[in-house]
């Protein structure tokens, strides 16, 4: 039985689906603060129970975790690059409160209940300030700390995990997803509005925002910076498989893992592929560069060797396959007025 906080979130939805598919009983906790109420195909699954509540509620999380074997701590205030600026303080303060409450609850549930381990959702942003690639597990403590409050807080998550083990012997696994791509994102709730050319960005996650700009007829396409930022776009279903495998695997106890595709893609390459899928090959690709955000990391390249060797995990879904699923979904969301 597994408790998943942030179960109504983007990656959370994939994780719950993966857990149920592997036969786990799942308790999901979310307060719908990101997108508002959402529905999933598994909402009526007999092995799934959803609790609407706040992950900062230590008593509630303790009660739920005490009756579970595993806890995937996925709740967080998270968004695309625009979030790092619009919500610089909230990302630090809110996520710190969520993590402190999660760890307090897990320590109690491990001591007094049946909880065996916590799997913590970190982020590729812990490597934000690196100047050497690929980023290996352990580099997060060898390179300068992240500049963004979000990246810094995600690094703090990893310190929480290790400190709870050191003092309270609460077993952990740390997972670092890289650039999740998939369906299920809507327009994030909140006050911040960010324009890119004539189009209001949904959440500044690059794939849905590029799709919506092209679908809305933006020509030339506005991209942030020169488009030479390197990313590893990883399918949500692959990430969920990696997260659940890390949760289950005995060799993952008190270890950390980069979870990512091994394939590098620049933003400009990504934009050209999406343009072709929407416009067709006969429409020439045209773009202009907008001023980049301050925290738009130029290169984010993971070493994925450890996950492959220890967990037997590889993210194998190609960018082309991902986009064949995501482009129609975002296109429909635009037409329906959800983006």
C-alpha positions as CSV (number, residue, x, y, z in Angstrom):
1,X,0.0,0.0,0.0
2,X,1.4,3.3,-1.1
3,X,0.7,6.9,-0.1
4,X,1.3,9.4,-3.0
5,X,1.2,13.1,-2.1
6,X,0.6,15.4,-5.1
7,X,-1.3,12.6,-6.7
8,X,-3.4,15.0,-8.8
9,X,-0.3,16.6,-10.3
10,X,1.3,16.1,-13.7
11,X,3.9,13.4,-12.7
12,X,1.7,12.2,-9.8
13,X,-1.0,11.0,-12.2
14,X,1.4,8.9,-14.1
15,X,2.8,7.5,-10.8
16,X,-0.6,6.4,-9.5
17,X,-1.4,4.7,-12.8
18,X,1.9,2.8,-12.7
19,X,1.4,1.8,-9.1
20,X,-2.1,0.5,-9.8
21,X,-0.9,-1.3,-12.9
22,X,1.7,-3.2,-10.8
23,X,-1.0,-4.3,-8.3
24,X,-0.3,-1.8,-5.5
25,X,-3.1,-0.3,-3.4
26,X,-2.8,3.5,-3.6
27,X,-3.9,6.4,-1.3
28,X,-3.6,9.7,-3.1
29,X,-3.5,13.1,-1.3
30,X,-3.8,16.5,-3.1
31,X,-5.4,19.8,-2.4
32,X,-6.0,20.7,-6.1
33,X,-4.0,23.9,-5.6
34,X,-2.2,23.6,-9.0
35,X,-4.9,23.0,-11.6
36,X,-8.1,22.8,-9.6
37,X,-10.1,19.5,-9.5
38,X,-9.1,17.0,-12.1
39,X,-10.3,13.6,-13.2
40,X,-8.3,10.5,-14.1
41,X,-9.2,7.2,-15.7
42,X,-8.3,5.4,-12.4
43,X,-10.5,7.5,-10.1
44,X,-13.0,4.6,-9.7
45,X,-10.3,1.9,-9.5
46,X,-11.0,-0.4,-6.5
47,X,-7.4,-0.2,-5.4
48,X,-7.4,3.6,-5.3
49,X,-8.6,6.0,-2.6
50,X,-8.3,9.8,-3.0
51,X,-8.1,12.2,0.0
52,X,-8.5,15.9,-0.7
53,X,-6.2,17.6,1.8
54,X,-3.0,19.5,2.3
55,X,0.4,17.9,2.4
56,X,1.4,20.5,5.1
57,X,-1.2,18.9,7.5
58,X,1.2,16.8,9.5
59,X,-1.5,15.0,11.4
60,X,-3.4,14.0,8.2
61,X,-0.2,12.8,6.5
62,X,0.9,10.9,9.6
63,X,-2.5,9.1,9.8
64,X,-2.4,8.2,6.1
65,X,1.3,7.1,6.0
66,X,1.0,5.0,9.2
67,X,-1.3,2.6,7.3
68,X,1.0,2.4,4.2
69,X,4.1,0.5,3.4
70,X,5.6,3.2,1.2
71,X,5.3,6.9,0.8
72,X,6.1,8.7,-2.4
73,X,6.6,12.3,-1.4
74,X,5.6,14.1,-4.5
75,X,3.6,17.1,-3.3
76,X,5.2,20.4,-4.2
77,X,4.5,23.8,-5.7
78,X,6.0,23.5,-9.1
79,X,5.8,25.0,-12.5
80,X,7.8,26.0,-15.6
81,X,10.6,28.5,-15.8
82,X,8.2,31.5,-15.2
83,X,7.3,30.1,-11.8
84,X,10.9,30.5,-10.7
85,X,10.5,34.3,-11.0
86,X,6.8,34.9,-10.3
87,X,6.8,32.7,-7.1
88,X,10.4,32.9,-6.0
89,X,9.6,33.1,-2.3
90,X,6.5,30.9,-2.3
91,X,8.4,28.1,-4.0
92,X,10.9,28.1,-1.1
93,X,8.5,28.7,1.8
94,X,5.6,26.5,0.6
95,X,7.8,23.6,-0.5
96,X,9.8,23.8,2.7
97,X,6.7,23.5,4.8
98,X,5.4,20.6,2.7
99,X,8.7,18.7,3.1
100,X,9.0,19.4,6.8
101,X,5.5,18.1,7.4
102,X,6.1,15.1,5.1
103,X,9.2,14.1,7.0
104,X,7.7,14.7,10.4
105,X,4.8,12.5,9.4
106,X,7.0,9.8,7.9
107,X,9.2,9.6,10.9
108,X,6.2,9.0,13.1
109,X,4.6,6.6,10.7
110,X,7.8,4.6,10.5
111,X,8.2,4.5,14.3
112,X,4.6,3.8,15.2
113,X,3.0,2.4,12.0
114,X,3.9,0.1,9.1
115,X,5.7,2.6,6.9
116,X,9.0,1.1,5.5
117,X,10.5,3.8,3.3
118,X,10.0,7.3,1.7
119,X,10.7,7.9,-2.0
120,X,11.4,11.6,-2.4
121,X,10.8,13.5,-5.6
122,X,13.8,15.8,-6.2
123,X,14.6,17.5,-9.5
124,X,17.2,17.9,-12.2
125,X,17.4,21.5,-10.9
126,X,19.8,20.4,-8.1
127,X,22.4,20.5,-10.9
128,X,21.4,24.0,-12.0
129,X,24.9,25.5,-11.4
130,X,27.0,22.7,-12.7
131,X,29.6,23.4,-15.4
132,X,30.4,19.7,-16.1
133,X,28.3,17.2,-17.9
134,X,26.9,14.7,-17.7
135,X,25.6,15.3,-14.2
136,X,26.2,12.2,-12.0
137,X,24.7,11.3,-8.7
138,X,26.8,12.9,-6.1
139,X,27.6,16.0,-8.2
140,X,24.8,17.9,-6.5
141,X,27.1,18.1,-3.4
142,X,30.2,19.0,-5.4
143,X,29.0,21.8,-7.7
144,X,27.9,25.3,-6.5
145,X,24.3,25.4,-5.1
146,X,21.4,26.2,-7.4
147,X,20.7,29.9,-8.0
148,X,16.9,29.6,-8.1
149,X,14.9,29.2,-4.9
150,X,13.2,26.2,-6.5
151,X,16.4,24.4,-7.2
152,X,17.8,25.2,-3.8
153,X,14.7,23.9,-2.1
154,X,14.9,20.6,-4.1
155,X,18.5,20.2,-2.9
156,X,17.1,20.7,0.6
157,X,14.7,17.9,0.0
158,X,17.7,15.6,-0.4
159,X,19.2,16.9,2.8
160,X,15.9,16.2,4.6
161,X,16.0,12.6,3.3
162,X,19.5,11.9,4.5
163,X,19.0,13.7,7.8
164,X,15.9,11.7,8.6
165,X,17.9,8.6,8.0
166,X,20.9,9.8,10.0
167,X,18.9,10.7,13.1
168,X,15.7,8.6,12.9
169,X,16.8,5.7,10.6
170,X,14.0,6.4,8.2
171,X,15.0,4.7,4.9
172,X,14.8,6.7,1.8
173,X,15.3,6.8,-2.0
174,X,15.8,10.0,-3.9
175,X,14.6,10.3,-7.5
176,X,15.4,13.2,-9.9
177,X,13.1,13.4,-12.9
178,X,14.4,15.3,-16.0
179,X,12.0,17.3,-18.1
180,X,8.8,15.3,-18.0
181,X,6.7,15.3,-21.2
182,X,3.2,13.9,-21.3
183,X,-0.5,14.6,-21.2
184,X,-2.6,15.9,-18.3
185,X,-1.3,19.5,-17.8
186,X,-3.8,22.2,-17.8
187,X,-3.4,25.9,-17.3
188,X,-2.0,26.4,-13.8
189,X,-4.0,28.5,-11.4
190,X,-2.4,31.6,-10.1
191,X,-1.9,35.3,-10.6
192,X,1.2,35.3,-12.9
193,X,0.7,35.9,-16.6
194,X,3.7,35.5,-18.9
195,X,3.5,36.6,-22.6
196,X,5.6,35.0,-25.3
197,X,5.0,37.2,-28.4
198,X,1.2,37.4,-28.6
199,X,0.5,34.2,-26.7
200,X,0.0,33.9,-22.9
201,X,2.0,30.9,-21.7
202,X,0.2,28.2,-19.8
203,X,2.9,27.2,-17.3
204,X,6.1,27.7,-19.3
205,X,6.8,24.0,-19.6
206,X,8.4,24.1,-23.0
207,X,6.5,21.4,-24.9
208,X,2.9,22.4,-24.2
209,X,3.8,26.1,-24.6
210,X,5.5,25.6,-28.0
211,X,2.5,23.5,-29.2
212,X,-0.1,26.1,-28.1
213,X,1.8,29.0,-29.7
214,X,2.0,27.1,-33.0
215,X,-1.7,26.0,-32.8
216,X,-2.7,29.6,-32.1
217,X,-1.0,30.6,-35.3
218,X,2.1,32.3,-34.0
219,X,4.4,32.8,-37.0
220,X,7.3,33.5,-36.6
221,X,7.4,31.3,-33.5
222,X,8.8,33.0,-30.3
223,X,11.3,31.0,-28.4
224,X,13.3,31.9,-25.2
225,X,16.9,32.8,-26.0
226,X,18.7,31.4,-28.9
227,X,17.1,27.9,-28.6
228,X,20.4,26.2,-28.0
229,X,19.4,25.1,-24.5
230,X,20.0,21.4,-24.1
231,X,17.4,19.2,-22.4
232,X,16.5,15.5,-22.0
233,X,12.8,15.3,-22.6
234,X,11.5,12.2,-20.8
235,X,8.1,10.6,-21.2
236,X,5.9,10.7,-18.1
237,X,5.1,7.0,-18.3
238,X,8.8,6.2,-18.4
239,X,9.5,8.5,-15.4
240,X,6.7,6.8,-13.4
241,X,8.1,3.4,-14.2
242,X,11.5,4.6,-12.9
243,X,10.0,6.1,-9.7
244,X,8.0,3.0,-8.9
245,X,10.9,0.7,-9.6
246,X,13.1,2.8,-7.3
247,X,10.4,2.6,-4.7
248,X,10.2,-1.2,-5.0
249,X,13.9,-2.2,-5.5
250,X,15.8,-3.4,-2.5
251,X,19.1,-2.0,-3.9
252,X,17.5,1.5,-4.0
253,X,17.4,1.9,-0.3
254,X,19.3,5.0,0.8
255,X,20.4,5.7,-2.8
256,X,19.7,8.5,-5.3
257,X,18.9,8.2,-9.0
258,X,18.7,10.4,-12.1
259,X,15.7,9.3,-14.1
260,X,15.9,10.4,-17.7
261,X,16.2,9.6,-21.3
262,X,19.7,9.4,-22.6
263,X,18.9,11.6,-25.6
264,X,19.8,15.2,-25.8
265,X,17.6,17.7,-27.7
266,X,18.0,21.5,-28.1
267,X,14.9,23.7,-27.7
268,X,15.3,24.8,-31.3
269,X,15.4,21.2,-32.5
270,X,12.3,20.5,-30.4
271,X,10.5,23.5,-31.8
272,X,11.2,22.4,-35.4
273,X,9.9,18.9,-34.8
274,X,6.7,20.2,-33.2
275,X,6.3,22.8,-36.0
276,X,6.5,20.1,-38.6
277,X,4.0,17.9,-36.8
278,X,1.4,20.7,-36.7
279,X,2.1,22.7,-39.8
280,X,3.4,20.0,-42.2
281,X,6.6,19.9,-44.1
282,X,5.5,22.5,-46.7
283,X,5.3,25.4,-44.2
284,X,8.8,26.9,-43.6
285,X,9.9,27.1,-40.0
286,X,10.4,30.7,-38.8
287,X,11.3,31.8,-35.4
288,X,12.5,34.8,-33.4
289,X,14.4,34.9,-30.1
290,X,12.9,36.5,-27.0
291,X,15.0,37.5,-24.0
292,X,15.6,34.3,-21.9
293,X,14.6,34.0,-18.2
294,X,17.5,34.4,-15.7
295,X,17.2,30.8,-14.5
296,X,16.9,29.2,-17.9
297,X,19.7,26.7,-17.5
298,X,21.6,26.3,-20.8
299,X,22.5,22.7,-20.4
300,X,21.0,19.9,-18.4
301,X,22.5,16.5,-19.3
302,X,22.2,13.6,-16.9
303,X,24.3,10.5,-16.4
304,X,21.8,7.7,-16.5
305,X,24.2,4.8,-15.8
306,X,23.4,4.2,-12.2
307,X,19.6,3.8,-12.8
308,X,20.4,1.3,-15.6
309,X,22.9,-0.7,-13.6
310,X,21.2,-0.7,-10.2
311,X,17.5,-0.6,-11.1
312,X,17.6,-2.0,-14.7
313,X,15.7,1.1,-15.7
314,X,15.9,2.9,-19.0
315,X,13.6,5.6,-20.4
316,X,13.1,4.3,-24.0
317,X,10.2,6.3,-25.3
318,X,11.4,8.5,-28.3
319,X,10.7,12.2,-28.6
320,X,8.8,11.5,-31.8
321,X,6.5,9.0,-30.0
322,X,6.0,11.4,-27.0
323,X,5.0,14.3,-29.3
324,X,2.6,12.1,-31.3
325,X,0.7,11.7,-28.0
326,X,1.2,15.2,-26.6
327,X,0.6,17.4,-29.6
328,X,-2.9,16.2,-30.3
329,X,-3.8,16.4,-26.6
330,X,-2.5,20.0,-26.2
331,X,-4.1,21.0,-29.5
332,X,-7.5,19.7,-28.2
333,X,-6.9,21.6,-24.9
334,X,-6.4,24.8,-26.9
335,X,-9.6,24.3,-28.9
336,X,-11.5,23.5,-25.8
337,X,-10.2,26.7,-24.1
338,X,-8.3,24.8,-21.4
339,X,-5.0,26.4,-22.6
